[in-house]
Amino acid sequence: MRDKRYILITTLFLLPFLLNAGIPAGYYNSAEGLSGESLQWALHNIIDNHTVKSYDYIWTAFFTTDDRYGDKVWDMYSNYSYTLGDDQGGSASGEGQGYNREHSWPKSWFNDKSPMNTDLFHIVPSDIYVNNRRSNYPYAEVGSTTWVSQNGSRVGYSITSGYSGMAFEPIDMYKGDFARNYFYMATRYKGEDSGWTGSAMTDGADLEPWAVDMLMEWHDNDPVSDKELDRNDAVYAIQNNRNPFIDHPEYVQYVYDPQSGINNGTGPSVALFQVSPNPFSTTAVVSYNLVIDESVSLHIYDVSGRLISTLQENISTSAGSYQFSWTGTDQNGSTVLPGIYFVVLNTSTDHSTLRMVCVTH
């Protein structure tokens, strides 16, 4: 979504995976039209009861969930370039000596219980030493630092309103990633957190108000990237559930601050935006639900950013639900080649992008 979602590097070896990527048709139907806690419960029911893997399997999962440039580890805590498999596990006396399995939502907060202790949506590869320095500190904005990693991740006392204790601050590039991990955890395990120890950042699976405010800011400032889109698909292939806050970033506001800006027109105007089926062979149906009256533009682009088709162009549209069909043809009516395309929706208060895959005609 937004700027980072336009950056897509496609390679032939990824094509078989991408052809199976995307939100399954109807996956979020039961969440349509909801907000606040009702929406969160609906999302919980959609993503609940995922396929549980073993703790050892996480090493294998990283080969598809966190691969960078084919065989390197995508480490959000460190600049070191680790090779998947070769540099995993062990101990470290400093940075650059290997990677391990980081529970971004520390496992001590949920007493290392299953299935959250192997849930890939919050477990990421990280430099062993940096992971140890992070410990189980909450995420927060840090003032004076006691330690800084090679990529700029920081340990120190929080300056975030509502919490003044020791904290770990990831770099700006990945703050949104971790925020959406946390919104997932709070939703996936809502009502399933009996006996959780919690933390200064959490009450069981619920986020403390100060954490919600900070994570919403991180979510807004660091929009969903292609890295997260690909990771969401990869985890779905393993666990058979998805992170709703990556698929629909607007859900963050609709769950945690549903009244802000919606009625006065300053908040997001689109409550639902999806493509089905995806992948498609002959026709893709683009659907959206408009919360307020808006001028709407809806375009199809290829991976190079070239305009392929215009479904709407600055059309004054009343609040309500709308569907448009795209038959895989360009502005001249010619059939497009199989591949990856983007449908982009613009209003005065919202900008959303969805990836879709055209297979054969």
Secondary structure as UniProt FT lines:
FT   HELIX           3..6
FT   HELIX           12..14
FT   HELIX           15..18
FT   TURN            19..20
FT   TURN            25..28
FT   HELIX           29..31
FT   TURN            32..33
FT   HELIX           36..47
FT   TURN            55..56
FT   HELIX           57..65
FT   STRAND          67..68
FT   TURN            69..71
FT   STRAND          72..73
FT   TURN            84..87
FT   TURN            95..96
FT   STRAND          99..103
FT   HELIX           107..110
FT   TURN            111..112
FT   TURN            114..115
FT   HELIX           116..118
FT   TURN            120..122
FT   STRAND          123..127
FT   HELIX           128..134
FT   TURN            135..136
FT   STRAND          142..148
FT   TURN            150..151
FT   STRAND          154..158
FT   TURN            161..162
FT   STRAND          166..169
FT   HELIX           172..188
FT   TURN            189..191
FT   TURN            194..195
FT   STRAND          202..203
FT   TURN            204..205
FT   STRAND          206..207
FT   HELIX           209..221
FT   HELIX           226..239
FT   HELIX           244..247
FT   TURN            249..250
FT   HELIX           251..256
FT   TURN            258..265
FT   STRAND          270..276
FT   STRAND          284..290
FT   STRAND          294..302
FT   TURN            303..304
FT   STRAND          307..317
FT   STRAND          320..326
FT   TURN            331..332
FT   STRAND          339..346
FT   STRAND          351..358
//
